[in-house]
Amino acid sequence: MFIVIGEQRADVIGPDERHVQFSHMAEVTRQAPGFVRGWWGVDQDDPGLVHVLTVLDTHEHAEAVRRMVEEHVTGVRLRLMEIDVEAEAER
């Protein structure tokens, strides 16, 4: 599996507006082939910075999402990371 890591400067807006914005981004990304899971949030130290983590099943699908974002979003910094080790909390 692969993670697309995104970082972008954004206007500081209220939590309700941000939720609507993130929900739209999630809905678009959810439709991408190979989508597994995603997280969208605001940096706690810099509220003008947004982070996105999106897990996809293959390198090809991660590259396709990266290309899609680069074509439609300006000012975003994207990185791809292959997941080597995964850990969950013990229950």
Biopython code that builds the backbone (N, CA, C, O; Angstrom):
import numpy as np
from Bio.PDB.StructureBuilder import StructureBuilder

atoms = [
    (1, "MET", "N", (0.836, -1.177, 0.000)),
    (1, "MET", "CA", (0.000, 0.000, 0.000)),
    (1, "MET", "C", (0.881, 1.241, 0.000)),
    (1, "MET", "O", (2.051, 1.199, 0.380)),
    (2, "PHE", "N", (0.292, 2.332, -0.432)),
    (2, "PHE", "CA", (1.004, 3.602, -0.556)),
    (2, "PHE", "C", (0.170, 4.723, 0.054)),
    (2, "PHE", "O", (-1.060, 4.671, 0.069)),
    (3, "ILE", "N", (0.871, 5.738, 0.555)),
    (3, "ILE", "CA", (0.208, 6.927, 1.091)),
    (3, "ILE", "C", (0.611, 8.122, 0.250)),
    (3, "ILE", "O", (1.792, 8.336, -0.025)),
    (4, "VAL", "N", (-0.386, 8.900, -0.156)),
    (4, "VAL", "CA", (-0.137, 10.204, -0.753)),
    (4, "VAL", "C", (-0.233, 11.198, 0.395)),
    (4, "VAL", "O", (-1.270, 11.308, 1.048)),
    (5, "ILE", "N", (0.853, 11.918, 0.634)),
    (5, "ILE", "CA", (0.910, 12.900, 1.713)),
    (5, "ILE", "C", (0.838, 14.288, 1.074)),
    (5, "ILE", "O", (1.672, 14.644, 0.243)),
    (6, "GLY", "N", (-0.159, 15.053, 1.469)),
    (6, "GLY", "CA", (-0.341, 16.380, 0.894)),
    (6, "GLY", "C", (-0.248, 17.465, 1.945)),
    (6, "GLY", "O", (-0.627, 17.275, 3.100)),
    (7, "GLU", "N", (0.266, 18.607, 1.520)),
    (7, "GLU", "CA", (0.386, 19.775, 2.400)),
    (7, "GLU", "C", (0.110, 21.002, 1.549)),
    (7, "GLU", "O", (0.641, 21.142, 0.447)),
    (8, "GLN", "N", (-0.736, 21.895, 2.077)),
    (8, "GLN", "CA", (-1.095, 23.077, 1.311)),
    (8, "GLN", "C", (-1.419, 24.245, 2.233)),
    (8, "GLN", "O", (-2.029, 24.068, 3.287)),
    (9, "ARG", "N", (-1.006, 25.428, 1.826)),
    (9, "ARG", "CA", (-1.412, 26.651, 2.510)),
    (9, "ARG", "C", (-2.871, 26.913, 2.188)),
    (9, "ARG", "O", (-3.309, 26.709, 1.056)),
    (10, "ALA", "N", (-3.618, 27.362, 3.174)),
    (10, "ALA", "CA", (-5.045, 27.620, 2.970)),
    (10, "ALA", "C", (-5.472, 28.789, 3.840)),
    (10, "ALA", "O", (-4.852, 29.086, 4.861)),
    (11, "ASP", "N", (-6.536, 29.441, 3.419)),
    (11, "ASP", "CA", (-7.106, 30.510, 4.241)),
    (11, "ASP", "C", (-7.603, 29.917, 5.552)),
    (11, "ASP", "O", (-8.129, 28.804, 5.587)),
    (12, "VAL", "N", (-7.430, 30.668, 6.613)),
    (12, "VAL", "CA", (-7.956, 30.240, 7.907)),
    (12, "VAL", "C", (-9.457, 30.535, 7.891)),
    (12, "VAL", "O", (-9.880, 31.686, 7.781)),
    (13, "ILE", "N", (-10.251, 29.466, 8.002)),
    (13, "ILE", "CA", (-11.709, 29.610, 7.998)),
    (13, "ILE", "C", (-12.267, 28.863, 9.206)),
    (13, "ILE", "O", (-11.549, 28.124, 9.879)),
    (14, "GLY", "N", (-13.535, 29.063, 9.467)),
    (14, "GLY", "CA", (-14.169, 28.437, 10.616)),
    (14, "GLY", "C", (-14.281, 26.926, 10.469)),
    (14, "GLY", "O", (-14.183, 26.394, 9.363)),
    (15, "PRO", "N", (-14.485, 26.239, 11.582)),
    (15, "PRO", "CA", (-14.544, 24.777, 11.554)),
    (15, "PRO", "C", (-15.689, 24.220, 10.700)),
    (15, "PRO", "O", (-15.536, 23.163, 10.088)),
    (16, "ASP", "N", (-16.822, 24.908, 10.648)),
    (16, "ASP", "CA", (-17.932, 24.421, 9.833)),
    (16, "ASP", "C", (-17.597, 24.505, 8.340)),
    (16, "ASP", "O", (-17.841, 23.567, 7.580)),
    (17, "GLU", "N", (-17.033, 25.646, 7.939)),
    (17, "GLU", "CA", (-16.624, 25.805, 6.537)),
    (17, "GLU", "C", (-15.538, 24.799, 6.171)),
    (17, "GLU", "O", (-15.563, 24.221, 5.085)),
    (18, "ARG", "N", (-14.589, 24.592, 7.075)),
    (18, "ARG", "CA", (-13.498, 23.652, 6.821)),
    (18, "ARG", "C", (-14.043, 22.230, 6.693)),
    (18, "ARG", "O", (-13.592, 21.459, 5.846)),
    (19, "HIS", "N", (-15.015, 21.891, 7.538)),
    (19, "HIS", "CA", (-15.608, 20.551, 7.467)),
    (19, "HIS", "C", (-16.266, 20.326, 6.099)),
    (19, "HIS", "O", (-16.122, 19.257, 5.508)),
    (20, "VAL", "N", (-16.975, 21.322, 5.608)),
    (20, "VAL", "CA", (-17.609, 21.218, 4.287)),
    (20, "VAL", "C", (-16.538, 21.038, 3.215)),
    (20, "VAL", "O", (-16.677, 20.196, 2.328)),
    (21, "GLN", "N", (-15.477, 21.825, 3.299)),
    (21, "GLN", "CA", (-14.390, 21.743, 2.326)),
    (21, "GLN", "C", (-13.731, 20.359, 2.360)),
    (21, "GLN", "O", (-13.538, 19.740, 1.314)),
    (22, "PHE", "N", (-13.389, 19.876, 3.550)),
    (22, "PHE", "CA", (-12.751, 18.568, 3.678)),
    (22, "PHE", "C", (-13.691, 17.451, 3.235)),
    (22, "PHE", "O", (-13.249, 16.482, 2.617)),
    (23, "SER", "N", (-14.974, 17.574, 3.541)),
    (23, "SER", "CA", (-15.936, 16.555, 3.131)),
    (23, "SER", "C", (-16.010, 16.447, 1.611)),
    (23, "SER", "O", (-16.117, 15.349, 1.066)),
    (24, "HIS", "N", (-15.954, 17.584, 0.935)),
    (24, "HIS", "CA", (-15.941, 17.571, -0.533)),
    (24, "HIS", "C", (-14.677, 16.894, -1.047)),
    (24, "HIS", "O", (-14.738, 16.054, -1.944)),
    (25, "MET", "N", (-13.543, 17.258, -0.484)),
    (25, "MET", "CA", (-12.275, 16.649, -0.899)),
    (25, "MET", "C", (-12.305, 15.142, -0.669)),
    (25, "MET", "O", (-11.828, 14.371, -1.502)),
    (26, "ALA", "N", (-12.863, 14.731, 0.455)),
    (26, "ALA", "CA", (-12.944, 13.298, 0.772)),
    (26, "ALA", "C", (-13.833, 12.575, -0.225)),
    (26, "ALA", "O", (-13.499, 11.479, -0.675)),
    (27, "GLU", "N", (-14.955, 13.175, -0.571)),
    (27, "GLU", "CA", (-15.879, 12.526, -1.508)),
    (27, "GLU", "C", (-15.245, 12.353, -2.884)),
    (27, "GLU", "O", (-15.405, 11.307, -3.511)),
    (28, "VAL", "N", (-14.536, 13.357, -3.352)),
    (28, "VAL", "CA", (-13.851, 13.251, -4.647)),
    (28, "VAL", "C", (-12.777, 12.163, -4.587)),
    (28, "VAL", "O", (-12.683, 11.328, -5.487)),
    (29, "THR", "N", (-11.980, 12.177, -3.536)),
    (29, "THR", "CA", (-10.883, 11.220, -3.413)),
    (29, "THR", "C", (-11.401, 9.800, -3.214)),
    (29, "THR", "O", (-10.810, 8.853, -3.733)),
    (30, "ARG", "N", (-12.472, 9.641, -2.487)),
    (30, "ARG", "CA", (-13.063, 8.322, -2.230)),
    (30, "ARG", "C", (-13.407, 7.591, -3.519)),
    (30, "ARG", "O", (-13.430, 6.360, -3.544)),
    (31, "GLN", "N", (-13.672, 8.322, -4.578)),
    (31, "GLN", "CA", (-14.040, 7.717, -5.856)),
    (31, "GLN", "C", (-12.836, 7.251, -6.668)),
    (31, "GLN", "O", (-13.004, 6.593, -7.695)),
    (32, "ALA", "N", (-11.637, 7.579, -6.228)),
    (32, "ALA", "CA", (-10.428, 7.194, -6.957)),
    (32, "ALA", "C", (-10.222, 5.683, -6.889)),
    (32, "ALA", "O", (-10.422, 5.082, -5.833)),
    (33, "PRO", "N", (-9.827, 5.060, -7.999)),
    (33, "PRO", "CA", (-9.530, 3.630, -7.965)),
    (33, "PRO", "C", (-8.442, 3.322, -6.939)),
    (33, "PRO", "O", (-7.436, 4.027, -6.859)),
    (34, "GLY", "N", (-8.649, 2.281, -6.170)),
    (34, "GLY", "CA", (-7.655, 1.852, -5.191)),
    (34, "GLY", "C", (-7.699, 2.576, -3.865)),
    (34, "GLY", "O", (-6.873, 2.314, -2.991)),
    (35, "PHE", "N", (-8.658, 3.494, -3.695)),
    (35, "PHE", "CA", (-8.754, 4.233, -2.432)),
    (35, "PHE", "C", (-9.015, 3.264, -1.282)),
    (35, "PHE", "O", (-9.876, 2.389, -1.379)),
    (36, "VAL", "N", (-8.258, 3.428, -0.184)),
    (36, "VAL", "CA", (-8.427, 2.606, 1.011)),
    (36, "VAL", "C", (-8.955, 3.442, 2.170)),
    (36, "VAL", "O", (-9.936, 3.076, 2.816)),
    (37, "ARG", "N", (-8.294, 4.565, 2.425)),
    (37, "ARG", "CA", (-8.661, 5.390, 3.573)),
    (37, "ARG", "C", (-8.009, 6.766, 3.438)),
    (37, "ARG", "O", (-7.001, 6.911, 2.745)),
    (38, "GLY", "N", (-8.583, 7.784, 4.102)),
    (38, "GLY", "CA", (-7.984, 9.112, 4.035)),
    (38, "GLY", "C", (-8.294, 9.946, 5.257)),
    (38, "GLY", "O", (-9.276, 9.714, 5.962)),
    (39, "TRP", "N", (-7.433, 10.922, 5.492)),
    (39, "TRP", "CA", (-7.589, 11.864, 6.607)),
    (39, "TRP", "C", (-7.279, 13.263, 6.100)),
    (39, "TRP", "O", (-6.327, 13.456, 5.344)),
    (40, "TRP", "N", (-8.079, 14.239, 6.514)),
    (40, "TRP", "CA", (-7.896, 15.643, 6.164)),
    (40, "TRP", "C", (-7.928, 16.440, 7.452)),
    (40, "TRP", "O", (-8.810, 16.231, 8.285)),
    (41, "GLY", "N", (-6.976, 17.356, 7.633)),
    (41, "GLY", "CA", (-6.975, 18.136, 8.859)),
    (41, "GLY", "C", (-6.106, 19.376, 8.771)),
    (41, "GLY", "O", (-5.310, 19.545, 7.847)),
    (42, "VAL", "N", (-6.283, 20.237, 9.760)),
    (42, "VAL", "CA", (-5.541, 21.492, 9.863)),
    (42, "VAL", "C", (-4.396, 21.304, 10.845)),
    (42, "VAL", "O", (-4.559, 20.686, 11.897)),
    (43, "ASP", "N", (-3.245, 21.839, 10.493)),
    (43, "ASP", "CA", (-2.067, 21.786, 11.355)),
    (43, "ASP", "C", (-2.365, 22.494, 12.678)),
    (43, "ASP", "O", (-2.875, 23.615, 12.677)),
    (44, "GLN", "N", (-2.062, 21.868, 13.772)),
    (44, "GLN", "CA", (-2.360, 22.441, 15.087)),
    (44, "GLN", "C", (-1.413, 23.571, 15.469)),
    (44, "GLN", "O", (-1.757, 24.399, 16.313)),
    (45, "ASP", "N", (-0.234, 23.624, 14.870)),
    (45, "ASP", "CA", (0.715, 24.708, 15.150)),
    (45, "ASP", "C", (0.603, 25.857, 14.156)),
    (45, "ASP", "O", (1.046, 26.972, 14.435)),
    (46, "ASP", "N", (0.010, 25.584, 12.992)),
    (46, "ASP", "CA", (-0.111, 26.590, 11.942)),
    (46, "ASP", "C", (-1.476, 26.423, 11.271)),
    (46, "ASP", "O", (-1.598, 25.640, 10.329)),
    (47, "PRO", "N", (-2.504, 27.140, 11.732)),
    (47, "PRO", "CA", (-3.857, 26.952, 11.210)),
    (47, "PRO", "C", (-4.024, 27.329, 9.739)),
    (47, "PRO", "O", (-5.089, 27.104, 9.165)),
    (48, "GLY", "N", (-3.001, 27.893, 9.128)),
    (48, "GLY", "CA", (-3.037, 28.202, 7.702)),
    (48, "GLY", "C", (-2.452, 27.087, 6.853)),
    (48, "GLY", "O", (-2.224, 27.266, 5.656)),
    (49, "LEU", "N", (-2.208, 25.936, 7.468)),
    (49, "LEU", "CA", (-1.605, 24.800, 6.769)),
    (49, "LEU", "C", (-2.518, 23.584, 6.903)),
    (49, "LEU", "O", (-2.932, 23.223, 8.004)),
    (50, "VAL", "N", (-2.825, 22.962, 5.773)),
    (50, "VAL", "CA", (-3.705, 21.802, 5.722)),
    (50, "VAL", "C", (-2.881, 20.570, 5.362)),
    (50, "VAL", "O", (-1.985, 20.641, 4.521)),
    (51, "HIS", "N", (-3.186, 19.442, 6.002)),
    (51, "HIS", "CA", (-2.509, 18.172, 5.712)),
    (51, "HIS", "C", (-3.536, 17.146, 5.254)),
    (51, "HIS", "O", (-4.672, 17.125, 5.729)),
    (52, "VAL", "N", (-3.115, 16.297, 4.323)),
    (52, "VAL", "CA", (-3.960, 15.208, 3.830)),
    (52, "VAL", "C", (-3.114, 13.947, 3.759)),
    (52, "VAL", "O", (-1.991, 13.968, 3.256)),
    (53, "LEU", "N", (-3.658, 12.861, 4.263)),
    (53, "LEU", "CA", (-3.037, 11.539, 4.146)),
    (53, "LEU", "C", (-4.056, 10.634, 3.474)),
    (53, "LEU", "O", (-5.163, 10.460, 3.984)),
    (54, "THR", "N", (-3.695, 10.059, 2.335)),
    (54, "THR", "CA", (-4.601, 9.200, 1.595)),
    (54, "THR", "C", (-3.903, 7.877, 1.302)),
    (54, "THR", "O", (-2.835, 7.858, 0.691)),
    (55, "VAL", "N", (-4.502, 6.775, 1.735)),
    (55, "VAL", "CA", (-3.939, 5.449, 1.506)),
    (55, "VAL", "C", (-4.574, 4.852, 0.258)),
    (55, "VAL", "O", (-5.793, 4.870, 0.088)),
    (56, "LEU", "N", (-3.712, 4.321, -0.615)),
    (56, "LEU", "CA", (-4.173, 3.645, -1.833)),
    (56, "LEU", "C", (-3.508, 2.277, -1.926)),
    (56, "LEU", "O", (-2.452, 2.046, -1.335)),
    (57, "ASP", "N", (-4.132, 1.381, -2.669)),
    (57, "ASP", "CA", (-3.682, -0.005, -2.668)),
    (57, "ASP", "C", (-2.431, -0.283, -3.488)),
    (57, "ASP", "O", (-1.694, -1.214, -3.165)),
    (58, "THR", "N", (-2.162, 0.493, -4.542)),
    (58, "THR", "CA", (-0.987, 0.239, -5.380)),
    (58, "THR", "C", (-0.256, 1.542, -5.692)),
    (58, "THR", "O", (-0.798, 2.637, -5.542)),
    (59, "HIS", "N", (0.983, 1.389, -6.128)),
    (59, "HIS", "CA", (1.781, 2.548, -6.536)),
    (59, "HIS", "C", (1.117, 3.266, -7.710)),
    (59, "HIS", "O", (1.093, 4.495, -7.756)),
    (60, "GLU", "N", (0.586, 2.506, -8.645)),
    (60, "GLU", "CA", (-0.064, 3.093, -9.813)),
    (60, "GLU", "C", (-1.269, 3.946, -9.407)),
    (60, "GLU", "O", (-1.466, 5.040, -9.937)),
    (61, "HIS", "N", (-2.069, 3.444, -8.470)),
    (61, "HIS", "CA", (-3.231, 4.222, -8.021)),
    (61, "HIS", "C", (-2.793, 5.472, -7.258)),
    (61, "HIS", "O", (-3.414, 6.527, -7.391)),
    (62, "ALA", "N", (-1.730, 5.362, -6.462)),
    (62, "ALA", "CA", (-1.210, 6.533, -5.737)),
    (62, "ALA", "C", (-0.698, 7.583, -6.716)),
    (62, "ALA", "O", (-0.942, 8.775, -6.534)),
    (63, "GLU", "N", (0.007, 7.145, -7.748)),
    (63, "GLU", "CA", (0.498, 8.078, -8.775)),
    (63, "GLU", "C", (-0.671, 8.752, -9.488)),
    (63, "GLU", "O", (-0.611, 9.945, -9.786)),
    (64, "ALA", "N", (-1.729, 7.999, -9.761)),
    (64, "ALA", "CA", (-2.897, 8.572, -10.440)),
    (64, "ALA", "C", (-3.560, 9.644, -9.576)),
    (64, "ALA", "O", (-3.966, 10.687, -10.088)),
    (65, "VAL", "N", (-3.671, 9.395, -8.275)),
    (65, "VAL", "CA", (-4.244, 10.405, -7.377)),
    (65, "VAL", "C", (-3.338, 11.627, -7.323)),
    (65, "VAL", "O", (-3.817, 12.761, -7.347)),
    (66, "ARG", "N", (-2.041, 11.401, -7.251)),
    (66, "ARG", "CA", (-1.115, 12.541, -7.232)),
    (66, "ARG", "C", (-1.274, 13.383, -8.503)),
    (66, "ARG", "O", (-1.333, 14.610, -8.430)),
    (67, "ARG", "N", (-1.344, 12.734, -9.656)),
    (67, "ARG", "CA", (-1.522, 13.475, -10.911)),
    (67, "ARG", "C", (-2.846, 14.249, -10.914)),
    (67, "ARG", "O", (-2.897, 15.401, -11.344)),
    (68, "MET", "N", (-3.922, 13.600, -10.429)),
    (68, "MET", "CA", (-5.231, 14.251, -10.389)),
    (68, "MET", "C", (-5.167, 15.525, -9.534)),
    (68, "MET", "O", (-5.669, 16.575, -9.936)),
    (69, "VAL", "N", (-4.555, 15.422, -8.371)),
    (69, "VAL", "CA", (-4.468, 16.578, -7.476)),
    (69, "VAL", "C", (-3.607, 17.666, -8.106)),
    (69, "VAL", "O", (-3.978, 18.839, -8.083)),
    (70, "GLU", "N", (-2.464, 17.289, -8.665)),
    (70, "GLU", "CA", (-1.575, 18.290, -9.275)),
    (70, "GLU", "C", (-2.243, 19.022, -10.437)),
    (70, "GLU", "O", (-1.949, 20.192, -10.683)),
    (71, "GLU", "N", (-3.138, 18.342, -11.151)),
    (71, "GLU", "CA", (-3.842, 18.969, -12.271)),
    (71, "GLU", "C", (-4.929, 19.937, -11.810)),
    (71, "GLU", "O", (-5.267, 20.870, -12.538)),
    (72, "HIS", "N", (-5.481, 19.730, -10.615)),
    (72, "HIS", "CA", (-6.650, 20.518, -10.194)),
    (72, "HIS", "C", (-6.423, 21.429, -8.982)),
    (72, "HIS", "O", (-7.272, 22.263, -8.668)),
    (73, "VAL", "N", (-5.294, 21.276, -8.308)),
    (73, "VAL", "CA", (-5.064, 22.049, -7.084)),
    (73, "VAL", "C", (-3.728, 22.771, -7.206)),
    (73, "VAL", "O", (-2.706, 22.157, -7.510)),
    (74, "THR", "N", (-3.745, 24.081, -6.967)),
    (74, "THR", "CA", (-2.501, 24.844, -7.036)),
    (74, "THR", "C", (-1.871, 24.955, -5.652)),
    (74, "THR", "O", (-2.567, 24.958, -4.636)),
    (75, "GLY", "N", (-0.567, 25.045, -5.629)),
    (75, "GLY", "CA", (0.150, 25.291, -4.380)),
    (75, "GLY", "C", (0.211, 24.126, -3.423)),
    (75, "GLY", "O", (0.479, 24.317, -2.237)),
    (76, "VAL", "N", (-0.030, 22.925, -3.908)),
    (76, "VAL", "CA", (-0.004, 21.761, -3.029)),
    (76, "VAL", "C", (1.350, 21.060, -3.157)),
    (76, "VAL", "O", (1.915, 20.966, -4.247)),
    (77, "ARG", "N", (1.848, 20.580, -2.044)),
    (77, "ARG", "CA", (3.083, 19.794, -2.015)),
    (77, "ARG", "C", (2.679, 18.346, -1.749)),
    (77, "ARG", "O", (2.032, 18.054, -0.744)),
    (78, "LEU", "N", (3.062, 17.441, -2.652)),
    (78, "LEU", "CA", (2.669, 16.041, -2.530)),
    (78, "LEU", "C", (3.893, 15.131, -2.466)),
    (78, "LEU", "O", (4.903, 15.373, -3.127)),
    (79, "ARG", "N", (3.782, 14.095, -1.664)),
    (79, "ARG", "CA", (4.819, 13.074, -1.552)),
    (79, "ARG", "C", (4.137, 11.711, -1.572)),
    (79, "ARG", "O", (3.005, 11.566, -1.110)),
    (80, "LEU", "N", (4.835, 10.715, -2.109)),
    (80, "LEU", "CA", (4.357, 9.334, -2.056)),
    (80, "LEU", "C", (5.225, 8.557, -1.093)),
    (80, "LEU", "O", (6.445, 8.722, -1.064)),
    (81, "MET", "N", (4.592, 7.714, -0.309)),
    (81, "MET", "CA", (5.317, 6.878, 0.641)),
    (81, "MET", "C", (4.782, 5.458, 0.551)),
    (81, "MET", "O", (3.573, 5.240, 0.622)),
    (82, "GLU", "N", (5.682, 4.490, 0.394)),
    (82, "GLU", "CA", (5.266, 3.095, 0.452)),
    (82, "GLU", "C", (5.185, 2.678, 1.908)),
    (82, "GLU", "O", (6.081, 2.986, 2.693)),
    (83, "ILE", "N", (4.125, 1.984, 2.272)),
    (83, "ILE", "CA", (3.960, 1.523, 3.647)),
    (83, "ILE", "C", (4.764, 0.241, 3.819)),
    (83, "ILE", "O", (4.462, -0.773, 3.191)),
    (84, "ASP", "N", (5.781, 0.283, 4.665)),
    (84, "ASP", "CA", (6.618, -0.888, 4.930)),
    (84, "ASP", "C", (6.145, -1.644, 6.166)),
    (84, "ASP", "O", (6.111, -2.874, 6.170)),
    (85, "VAL", "N", (5.786, -0.917, 7.201)),
    (85, "VAL", "CA", (5.346, -1.542, 8.443)),
    (85, "VAL", "C", (4.079, -0.838, 8.904)),
    (85, "VAL", "O", (3.971, 0.386, 8.830)),
    (86, "GLU", "N", (3.126, -1.626, 9.378)),
    (86, "GLU", "CA", (1.873, -1.080, 9.887)),
    (86, "GLU", "C", (1.690, -1.590, 11.316)),
    (86, "GLU", "O", (1.960, -2.758, 11.598)),
    (87, "ALA", "N", (1.241, -0.732, 12.201)),
    (87, "ALA", "CA", (1.006, -1.130, 13.587)),
    (87, "ALA", "C", (-0.345, -0.603, 14.033)),
    (87, "ALA", "O", (-0.773, 0.478, 13.628)),
    (88, "GLU", "N", (-1.006, -1.380, 14.872)),
    (88, "GLU", "CA", (-2.269, -0.963, 15.470)),
    (88, "GLU", "C", (-2.156, -1.088, 16.980)),
    (88, "GLU", "O", (-1.322, -1.833, 17.495)),
    (89, "ALA", "N", (-2.993, -0.358, 17.670)),
    (89, "ALA", "CA", (-3.015, -0.438, 19.138)),
    (89, "ALA", "C", (-3.453, -1.835, 19.558)),
    (89, "ALA", "O", (-4.297, -2.458, 18.913)),
    (90, "GLU", "N", (-2.875, -2.306, 20.631)),
    (90, "GLU", "CA", (-3.303, -3.589, 21.169)),
    (90, "GLU", "C", (-4.614, -3.385, 21.910)),
    (90, "GLU", "O", (-4.803, -2.366, 22.575)),
    (91, "ARG", "N", (-5.514, -4.344, 21.799)),
    (91, "ARG", "CA", (-6.820, -4.198, 22.452)),
    (91, "ARG", "C", (-7.059, -5.311, 23.397)),
    (91, "ARG", "O", (-8.106, -5.360, 24.042)),
]
sb = StructureBuilder()
sb.init_structure("model")
sb.init_model(0)
sb.init_chain("A")
sb.init_seg("    ")
for serial, (resi, resn, name, xyz) in enumerate(atoms, 1):
    if name == "N":
        sb.init_residue(resn, " ", resi, " ")
    sb.init_atom(name, np.array(xyz, "f"), 0.0, 1.0, " ", f" {name:<3s}", serial, name[0])
structure = sb.get_structure()
